[in-house]
Every structure is written in C-alpha cells, then in structure tokens.
C-alpha cells in the first residue's frame, strides 16, 4: 500500500509540472496552429533563471520560506522572451509544418548553447530548499509539502485556464481566432496581438513549470529535449489542441513514469510509449482530440 501511494503522489507531482508545459503547447497550437518544439527550451530557461533568482534573493537576506513566490515570479518574468520569438515565428505561420518544426527545433539547439554560455555545463540545483516547508503524512507515507503545493497550484492553473478560455471575452476571441483567423481579422480582431498574447501565455506556463520543478531536481542542459519528448507524448495521448487532453495525458504519463521508475527503471520511457502506441491504434486523434475531416 505504501508503494502505491508513493507512485500516486510522485506521479501526480510530475504530472502537475508536465501539464503546465503541455498546456502551453496545446494553447499555442490550438490558436496559432504552430507545433512548438521550443516549449522544452522555455521550461529549461525557467528552471535556470529560477535557480539564479532564488540564489540572488537568499543572498540579499530573503527568508528561505519565501522562495516559492520568487520561483513563480522568475517564471513569469522569463516569459518576456516570448514576444521576439513569436515575431520570428510569424514568418512560418502559413508555411508547411516542416518549416515550423525546423525553426522551433533550431530554437531548442540555440537555447542549449545560451544556457551553456550563461550558466555553464554543470547542472544547477537548489539543494534541499524544497524541505523548508517540511513534510505531510499521508497514511504511512510522508511527502514534502512543497510537492503538494505544486500539485495544488497546477490544479488551480488548470481551473483558471478553463474559466479564461470559456467565460471571458478574450477567451471567446481566442476561440474564434483559432476557428477562423481570416474571418476574425475581417471582424476587427487584431490577430497579431492575439497571437503575441497567446504565445506569451503559453511560454509563461512553460517557464513557470520549469521554475517550479528545480527545488526537487537539478537543471541540466538536456532537460529541454527530455521534456519535449514527454510533452509530445502527453499531446498524442490527450489529443492535439485539447486542454482536457493535456490534463488527462499529463496524469497518465506522470503515473506511468512513476510506476516504471519504482518497479523497473529501465522501462521508464518504454512504458510511456507503449501507451502512446496503444492510443494511436485505438484513437489516432487522441483521447479528447477531434479527427480531421
């Protein structure tokens, strides 16, 4: 029973972070129809910048218990890289998907070099700072309070995203632009501004996700590519462009990964992609995706 709870809680923590990145990926694709491989780069930038901001804040005398707001703020601040990148992506909006993939993947490679130049090749970490908030007992299992806070934060963000997209005026504009951008432009919608806003929001989800994960794991140069692999597994399972799919896919991938690591670590990626293959065979559009007409 203890191992089952460990798997569940560990899987949900990983799913919480993975959902933030996948949600940003889904949002950008849903509105702009860009398959953004650079989502992993934003995740890595958020992680490295989050570590630097926390270290600076602690050096200036900030109490360790306030490191979480600093991490969230650093992720939001790092999203300022989005507008110039979105301006670059405008050149391929109406071109073949292969151009989009090549351009966004080149951003992943360039970001790795930027990380190496700014922070060096050695992995960065925050030590045991996540234990500042202590632990919570769940039955016979203890889990760091920080992990629970991240899970709750991800649930809150999912709820806010749903409300934003379904209940607000700007959310309705986003959905209309996603459905038909030419008609939206004809009706007076500033499509360029909408695209820049959506891309910035999607980037922010990724950078905040990267910042939130670093108290529990090191930031490394390979984390961008590793995250892209898992994020696309989430998208394939949940369905491209679906927020509900991002949530369901993240939970499935997180739990499968946690179970594989606990039972037989060598099967970690194999287990995830067995699920991906099964979904592609049974439902090619994903669990919540819409089949192309």
C-alpha positions in Angstrom: 0.0 0.0 0.0 2.8 2.4 0.8 4.5 1.9 -2.6 1.1 2.5 -4.3 0.7 5.9 -2.5 4.4 6.7 -3.3 3.7 6.1 -7.0 0.5 8.1 -7.0 1.9 11.1 -5.2 5.2 11.0 -7.2 3.3 10.6 -10.5 0.9 13.5 -9.7 3.8 15.8 -8.9 5.5 15.1 -12.2 2.1 15.3 -14.0 1.5 18.8 -12.4 4.7 20.2 -13.9 4.2 18.4 -17.2 0.7 19.7 -17.5 1.9 23.3 -17.4 4.2 22.8 -20.3 1.8 20.7 -22.3 -1.0 23.2 -21.7 1.2 25.9 -23.2 2.0 23.7 -26.1 -1.8 23.0 -26.6 -2.7 26.6 -26.3 -0.2 27.8 -28.9 -1.2 25.0 -31.3 -4.9 25.5 -30.8 -4.8 29.2 -31.7 -1.8 29.6 -33.9 -1.5 26.1 -35.4 2.2 26.0 -34.6 3.7 22.8 -33.3 6.1 24.4 -30.9 9.1 22.2 -30.2 10.7 25.1 -28.3 8.4 24.5 -25.4 11.2 22.5 -23.8 13.5 25.4 -24.1 11.2 27.7 -22.2 11.0 25.0 -19.5 14.8 24.9 -19.2 15.1 28.7 -19.2 12.5 28.9 -16.4 14.5 26.4 -14.4 17.9 28.0 -14.7 16.6 31.5 -14.2 14.5 30.4 -11.2 17.6 29.0 -9.6 19.5 32.2 -10.2 16.7 34.4 -8.8 16.3 32.3 -5.7 20.1 32.4 -5.0 20.1 36.2 -5.5 17.1 36.6 -3.2 18.7 34.5 -0.5 22.0 36.3 -0.8 20.1 39.6 -0.2 18.6 38.2 3.0 15.2 36.8 1.9 13.8 34.2 4.3 14.1 30.7 2.8 10.4 30.2 3.3 9.6 32.8 0.7 11.5 31.0 -2.1 8.2 29.8 -3.8 6.9 33.3 -4.7 10.4 34.1 -6.1 10.3 31.0 -8.3 6.8 31.9 -9.6 7.9 35.5 -10.2 11.0 34.4 -12.0 9.0 32.1 -14.3 6.6 35.0 -15.1 9.5 37.3 -15.8 11.3 34.9 -18.1 8.2 34.8 -20.3 9.4 38.2 -21.6 11.4 36.2 -24.1 8.2 35.2 -25.9 7.3 38.4 -28.0 10.6 38.4 -30.0 10.4 34.7 -30.6 6.7 35.0 -31.7 7.8 37.7 -34.1 10.2 35.3 -35.6 7.6 32.6 -35.9 5.3 34.9 -37.9 7.5 34.1 -40.9 6.3 30.5 -41.0 2.6 30.7 -39.8 1.2 29.9 -43.2 4.0 27.7 -44.4 4.3 23.9 -44.3 4.6 22.3 -40.9 8.1 21.1 -41.7 9.3 24.8 -41.7 7.7 25.2 -38.3 9.3 22.1 -36.8 12.7 23.0 -38.2 12.5 26.6 -36.9 11.3 25.7 -33.4 13.8 22.8 -33.1 16.6 25.1 -34.1 15.5 27.3 -31.2 15.9 24.3 -28.8 19.5 23.8 -30.0 20.3 27.5 -29.8 18.8 27.7 -26.3 21.1 24.9 -25.1 24.1 26.9 -26.2 22.7 30.0 -24.4 22.3 28.0 -21.3 25.9 26.6 -21.6 27.3 30.2 -22.1 25.3 31.8 -19.3 25.2 29.1 -16.6 27.9 26.7 -17.8 27.7 22.9 -18.5 27.4 21.8 -14.8 23.9 21.0 -13.6 22.4 23.6 -11.3 20.3 22.9 -8.2 18.8 24.4 -5.0 19.9 21.7 -2.6 17.3 20.8 0.0 15.5 24.1 -0.2 12.2 22.3 -1.0 12.2 20.8 2.5 11.8 24.3 4.0 8.1 23.7 4.2 8.5 20.3 5.9 6.6 17.1 5.1 3.0 15.9 5.3 2.0 12.4 6.4 -0.4 10.6 4.1 -1.1 7.3 5.9 2.2 5.7 6.4 3.8 7.8 3.6 5.4 11.2 4.1 5.5 13.6 1.2 7.2 17.0 1.0 4.8 19.8 1.5 6.3 21.6 -1.5 5.2 18.8 -3.8 1.6 19.1 -2.6 1.8 22.9 -3.2 2.9 22.4 -6.8 0.1 19.9 -7.4 -2.5 22.3 -5.9 -1.0 25.2 -7.9 -1.3 23.1 -11.2 -4.9 22.3 -10.4 -5.7 25.9 -9.8 -4.0 27.0 -13.0 -6.0 24.3 -14.9 -9.2 25.7 -13.5 -8.3 29.3 -14.2 -7.3 28.4 -17.8 -10.7 26.7 -18.3 -12.5 29.7 -16.9 -10.4 32.1 -19.0 -11.0 30.3 -22.3 -14.7 29.6 -21.8 -16.0 32.5 -19.7 -14.1 35.6 -20.7 -14.4 37.9 -23.7 -10.7 37.5 -24.6 -11.2 33.7 -24.3 -14.0 33.9 -26.8 -11.8 35.9 -29.1 -9.1 33.3 -28.9 -11.5 30.5 -29.7 -12.9 32.5 -32.7 -9.4 33.2 -34.0 -8.5 29.6 -33.6 -11.5 28.6 -35.6 -11.0 31.1 -38.5 -8.4 33.7 -38.2 -9.2 35.4 -41.6 -12.9 35.9 -40.5 -11.7 37.2 -37.1 -9.4 39.7 -38.8 -12.3 40.8 -41.1 -14.4 41.4 -38.0 -11.8 43.7 -36.5 -9.8 41.4 -34.3 -6.1 42.3 -34.1 -4.8 38.8 -34.9 -1.2 39.8 -34.5 -1.8 41.0 -30.9 -3.9 37.9 -30.2 -1.1 35.6 -31.4 1.6 37.5 -29.4 -0.6 37.3 -26.3 -1.3 33.6 -26.7 2.3 32.8 -27.3 3.4 34.8 -24.3 0.8 33.0 -22.1 1.9 29.6 -23.5 5.6 30.5 -22.8 4.8 31.6 -19.3 3.2 28.3 -18.5 6.4 26.6 -19.6 8.8 28.9 -17.7 6.7 28.7 -14.5 6.7 24.9 -14.8 10.5 24.8 -15.2 10.9 27.1 -12.2 8.7 25.0 -10.0 10.5 21.8 -10.7 14.0 22.9 -9.8 13.7 22.6 -6.0 13.2 18.8 -6.4 15.6 18.1 -9.3 18.7 19.6 -11.0 18.6 21.9 -14.0 20.7 20.4 -16.8 21.4 21.2 -20.5 19.5 18.1 -21.6 16.3 18.9 -19.8 14.8 20.8 -22.7 15.0 17.8 -25.1 13.8 15.3 -22.4 10.8 17.5 -21.6 9.9 17.8 -25.3 9.7 14.1 -25.6 7.3 13.7 -22.6 5.3 16.8 -23.6 4.6 15.3 -27.1 3.7 12.0 -25.5 1.1 13.9 -23.5 -0.2 15.7 -26.6 -0.5 12.4 -28.6 -2.4 10.7 -25.7 -4.7 13.6 -24.9 -5.2 14.9 -28.4 -3.6 17.9 -30.1 -5.2 21.2 -29.2 -7.3 19.9 -26.3 -6.8 21.3 -22.8 -8.7 18.4 -21.2 -6.4 16.2 -23.2 -3.3 17.9 -21.8 -4.6 17.3 -18.3 -5.5 13.7 -18.9 -2.3 13.0 -20.8 -0.1 14.5 -18.2 -1.7 12.4 -15.4 -1.3 9.2 -17.5 2.3 9.9 -18.4 3.2 11.0 -14.8 1.7 7.9 -13.2 3.2 5.6 -15.8 6.6 7.2 -15.3 6.4 6.9 -11.5 5.3 3.3 -11.7 8.0 2.3 -14.1 10.7 4.1 -12.0 9.6 2.3 -8.9 9.1 -1.2 -10.4 11.8 -1.3 -13.2 13.5 2.0 -14.1 14.8 0.7 -17.4 11.2 0.6 -18.6 10.5 4.3 -17.9 10.3 5.6 -21.5 9.2 2.3 -23.0 6.1 2.2 -20.7 5.1 5.7 -21.8 5.4 5.0 -25.5 3.6 1.7 -25.2 0.6 3.9 -24.0 1.2 6.3 -26.9 1.2 3.4 -29.4 -2.0 1.9 -27.9 -3.8 5.3 -28.1 -2.6 5.9 -31.7 -4.0 2.5 -32.7 -7.3 2.8 -30.8 -7.9 6.5 -31.2 -5.5 8.3 -33.6 -6.8 11.7 -32.7 -6.1 11.2 -29.0 -8.5 10.7 -26.1 -10.0 14.2 -26.4 -8.8 15.2 -29.9 -11.1 15.8 -32.9 -10.5 13.7 -36.0 -9.5 15.7 -39.1 -12.4 16.0 -41.6 
